[in-house]
Amino acid sequence: MSLTAFNIDFCDSFGYPDQVRGHFRKILGCINTEKVSSVILTGSTSRGELTYALRDGNLNIFSDYELLIISNGRVDKDDLARLLEEFKGLEEEFSNGNPLFHIDCTYVSQRKLANFGTNIRTWEIRSTGALLYGRDMREEAPRVSVDNLDFKDLNEVLIWRLWAMTLYFPKSLLTTGDVNTDQGELYKYVICRNILDLTTFLLPSCGSLLPTFKQRVEHVSQNYTSSKFNPFFDKDLPSFLNECLDGKLHLAFNKPVVELHSKAVRCFRQAGRYLLHNYGIPTDNDEAEFKELETYSYRLFNNHSLRRQIYEGMLMTHKLRCSDFSGSLRWFFAKKLGIILRFLYHMQIALVHYLDGEIEEANDSLNDGADVIQRFSLEALDKNAIGNNGVSFPDRWLYLRRVFASFLVTYFRALKDKTAYLEKVINT
């Protein structure tokens, strides 16, 4: 198929560098159009919020390229495997060593597209997706509004954003107390990018769905005083969001990395309290949200489908290898998303204490995290690694991060292909 059949005019519309246009020529050249009805670009690139630095002619991309490919029949698994393999090679070619850059590909049938959930991702496909090839099928995805939005799915934003902040936390900042310029810039970007998704999480509860971070931050800034989430956050939330927007779009950062991280964790804790409030779940003290997120997980997050429950039943047989039968049953019936969120809060709070020199408090928070992860981990934990028996805080924290990453790629099948990547990031 001639590349002239592809539409990459969005590069000109958003003023992206010529290298980005070249990237998409290569990406689209990998696609077998005989098997494809439509190719849609989604995410930050399609809405004009791609983050990149162009220095001395070298392009360093901090965002990712997200593609939705719709087959013209059943998905050809062999063709998908080929495509993913070619995309991996292009990731290495385009990344310039930046671990944040990915080429993410969702390859589905037309029937699957029509049955997408009424979640924020489906809404973004319809509202900001850019057609790159074929028939415009954005309108064939379900319509989404604040009236039918899956809020329980939206609540998972807190999980995935806290996980990103945990995954990319620089190892050297723990072990040496410092980071080099590149590491510092990268993690500051990670913080800013993930904080901005608080607007994704907050605004629908106030009746607003807005397509870009810039519009969301502007809306919060103009309406913060009267917003229903105002009582749960600091007065400077709008200015902090604007600071993070500047960091996300322009890689301009005003705060040192430790200060920026501490402020971000505080915001995520406040978001957790707001989440509980929205569901009428009381919190009596500063630490209550951690327990309540687990206790009321069944109210905050979606129950799994039958297909998912069957998969967890298979995983339970693996759990039996490191637990007794009753423990495996408890694992199977546990509502794990709330437990996972509770664990990630403990991991981040522990970091804040440690970086502030509060070693005893840091170890206490990490002990809490170690207790929590044992309730959902699929492997037996090394008691020496999680205890205070002469093992340093950095080594204990890094160990728990490795255990959690191992759990994720088994528990969430969609992440299986990311196993080698996660290992690389964690070991860097």
N, C-alpha and C positions, 0 to 999 in steps of 0.2 A: 504493500500500500504506500503510495506516495505521501511524503510528509505534508504536502499541501492539503491533504484531507483533514489534517488536524488543525484545531484552532488554539493558538497560544497568544492571542491578542491581549490577554490579561496582563502579560509582561509589560506591554506598552502602556496599558491603562493605569498601572500602578507604578510605572517608572522603575521597574526592576532592572538590574544590570544585564548586559548581553549574555553573561555567563549563565544566568538563570534560563534564558530562552534556549541556550545550547543544551542545558540539562534536560529540558523537557523534550527537545528534539530526540535526544538519545533514549529517554524513558519511553516516549510514545512509539519510538521505532522498535521497541521490544515486543509490542502488543500485536498479537495475531488477530487482525480485524475481521477475519473470516469467522471467528468464533465470538465476536463481541458486537453488541448492539449500541453500547454507549459507554463513554468514559467521562467521568465527572471529577473535577478537582474540588476538594473540600478543605476545611481548616483555615489556618491563618494565611496561607499563600493565596487562597481564592478570595479572601476578603481584604486584601491589601495590607496585611499586617505581618508579612514575612520579616523575620529579624535576620540581619546579616551585617557583616563588616567587610568593606572593600578597602584593603590596605596594600599599597604597592602592587596593585594589580591582582592580588590574591583574594579570592572570595571565601569568606568564612561564614557559613550558614548556621544559625542557632535554632531555627525552627525545623519543621519537617515538611515533606511533600506527602499529601494524603490523597490517594486516588480511590474512587469508587468505580469499579468496572462491572458492567452488567452484561452477562452472556446473552447470546441469542438462542439459547436452548439450555440444556443442563450444563452445569459447570464442568468443564473438562479438567479433572484433577491433575492429569499429566501436564497439561498446558499451564495450569496454575503453578505447579512445582517448578517448571522451567522458568516461568516469569519471575517467581520469587528469587530463584537462584541468580538470574540476570540482574535483578534489582539489587541484590547484595553486592555484586561487583560494582554497580554504579554508585552505591552508597560509599564504598571505599574510595572510589575515584573522586566523588564530589565533596566528601566530608572535610577534607583538609585537616584531618585529625580531630575534628570536633565530635565528641561522643553524643551530642544532642541531636545531630542530624540523622534523619531516617527517611526512607521511602516506604510509607505504609500503604498497603494495598488491601482493599476489601473487594473480593471477587464473588459476585452473587448472581443468581438467576433472576429473571423478571418477576417470577412468583415470590421469591424471597424479598425482593425490594418492596413489593406491594404489601408484604406482611411485616415490615419493619415496625418496631414499637413506637408509640407516640412519645418519644423522648427527645431530649435536647439535640442529640446528634441528627435525628431525622429532621427536626425543624431547621437545623443549620444547612442540611443538604438542599432543602427547598428554598431557603432564604439567601444563602450566600454561595452555593455551589456554582462552579463555572464549567460549562459544557466544553470539553476538549475534542470530542469525537462522537459522530453518530447522531442518533435520535435523542432529542431532549426528553429525558425520562424523569426529570426532577419532580414533575407534578404527579408522577405515578407512585411516589412514596406517600404514605399517609399524611393527611393534613394534621398539623399540630398547633395548638393554641394553649393559653394558660388554662383554658377550661378542661382540656383533655390531657394535658401534660402529665407524664408519669413522674410524679414528684419523688416517689421512693427510689426510682432510678437516678433522678437528679441528686439525691442525697449522697450518692456514691462519689460525687465530686470531691467531697472531703477526704475520702479514702485515697483516691488516686493522686490527689495533689499532695497530701502528706507523704505518700509513698515516693513520689518524685523527689521531694525535698530530702527524704531519707536515702534514697538510692544514690543521688549525686553528691551527697555531703562529702567534701574532700577529706580523704584519709589523712593527708598531711596536717590538716587543721586540728585533727584529734591527736596525732602522734607527736607533732612538733610545735603546735600552737600557731602555725603560720601557713600561708599559701603564697605561691608565686603569682605574678600579675595575671597570667592566663587563667590559672585555676580560680583566682578570686573573681575575675570577670565572669567566668562561666557560671560559678555558683550564685553570684549576685543575679545573673540573668534567670537562673532556675527559680530563685526566690520570687523575683518580680513576676515572672510568667505564671507561677502557681498562685500567687496572691490575687492576681487579676481574675482568676476563675471564682473567687468569692463573689464577684458581681454576677457571674453566671448562676451561682447558687442562690443568691439573695433576691435578685430582682423579680423572678417569676412569682415569688410568694407575695410580692406587692403588685402583681398584675402586669408586669412588663417583660416582654421578650424583645431583646435588641440584638442586632447581628454582630456588632464589632465591639472590641474592648473599649475603643475610644468612645463610642456612644454610651456604653454601659457606665463607664467612669464619669462621663459628663452628666448622665442622669442621676447618679448617686450624689455628685457634687451639688447639683441644683435642688435636689429633693431630700437631702439627708436629714434635715431638722424634723421634717414631718413623716419620715419613713418609719415603718413599724419595727425595723431592726435597729434604729438609732439608740434605744436604751441599752443595748447589749454591747455596744462598741465604744471605743474612745472617741472623743470629739474630733481628733485629727484624722479619722479614717479617710475622708475625702482627699485630704492633702497627701496621705500615704499612698492611696490608690493612684493619684496623679504622678507621684514620684515613681511608683512601680511601672506605670504606663510609659513614662519616659525611659525607664530602664529597659522595658521590653522592646519598644519601637526603635530606640536610638542608642542603646547600650550606654546610657548616661546614668551614673550611680552617685548618689550624694552621701551615702552612709558606708562606714566600714562593714565588712561582711558579717562580723559577729553581731553588731548592732542591728543590721538589717534582718538577720536571722531571728534574733530575739523578738523583734517587733512583729515579724511574720507569724511566729508561733503564738504570740499573744492574740493576734487576730484570728487564727484558726481555733484557738480555745474559745474565744468569744462566739465564733460561728457555731461551735458545738453546743453552747448554751442556748443560742437562738434556735437551733434545730430542735432541741428538747422542748423549748417553750412552745414552738409551733404545734407540737403534738400533745400539749397539755401535760408534759412530764416535768414535775418539780425537781429542782436542784437546791439542796439546802446549804451547800458550802462550795468552796472553790474546787474541791477535788471530786464533787459528786458526779460531774458529767462523765467521768471515766467509767464509773460503775453503771450509771444509768444507760449509757450508750450500749453497753452489753446486755443489760437486763431487758431493755425494750427494743432490742434489735428487730424483733418480729414486727414491730409497728413502724420502724424507721426505714426498713429496706424490704425489697421484694422477696417473696418466697420463691423457691426454685421450682422450675418446671419438672414434670415427671421425668423427662429425659435427663435433666440435671441430677435428680435424685437417684436415678439408676447409676449414673456415673459416680456419685458419692458413695453409693453402696459398694461399687468396685474398689474405690479408694479405701473404704473401711477395712477390706481384707488386708490391705497394706498396713493400715494402722494396727491391725491385730499383731503384727510382727513386733511391735514395740510397746504394746499395751495389753491389758487383760480384756476379756470380752465386754465387761460392763463399761470399761473406759472407752472401748471402741464404739459402743452404742451411744454413750454420751457425746462422743465426737460426731457421730452421724446425725443426731437430733439437734445439736447445737446450731443456733442461728449465728453463723460465723462472721458475717460482715460487721456487726456491731463489735464483736470481740477483736477483729482485725483493726478497726478504727481505734479502739481503746489501746491496743498495743502500739500503734503508730504515735498516738498522743504521748504515751510514756517515753517512747524513744526520743521524741523531739524535746520534751520537757527535760529529760536527762541531759541532752546536749546543752540546753540553755543554762542549766545549773553548772555543768562542767566548765563551759567557756567563761562563766562568770566567777569561777574559782570556788564554787560551793560544792566541794567534792562529796561531802556526806549526803547532801540532798540529791546530787547526781546519782550516787550509788543506790539510794533509796528508790528513785524513780526507775532506774534500770532493773532493780530487783522486782519491782512491780511489773515491768514489761516482761521479764523472764517468766514470772508466774503466769501471766496472761498467755504468752505464746505457747505454753505447754498445753493449753486447752484446745488449740487448733492445729498445732504442728503435726506433720505426718511422720516425724522422726523423733527418736528419743534424744533429748538434749544432753550434752556433755555437762555433768554436774560441776566439774571443776571449772569449766569455761564460764558458767553463768553464776557461780558463787563468788564470794569475796575472799577466797582462799589464796591470796597472793597474786591474783590475776588483775592486771591493770584495768581501769575503766575503759580506755580506748580498745584494748583487746576484747573485752566483754561486749562492748557495743558493736564492734565490727563482726564479732561472731554471731550475735543475734540478727544482724542485718543479713548475713550469709544464710542463716537458717530460714529467715523469712522469704528471701528471694527463691530459695529452693522450694519452699512451700508453694509460692505463687505459680511457678511454672508447671507444677503438678496439678494444683487445684483449679487453675484457670487454663483450660486447654488452648485457648487462643494465644497464650504466652509461650507455648512450648518452643516455638521457633526462635524465641528471644533468649533461650537458655545461655548460649555461648556469649551473646552480647552482654547479658546481665553479669555473667561471671567476669567478663573483661572489665566492665565498669567498676565492679566491686573490688577487684584485685589491683586496680590502678591507684 
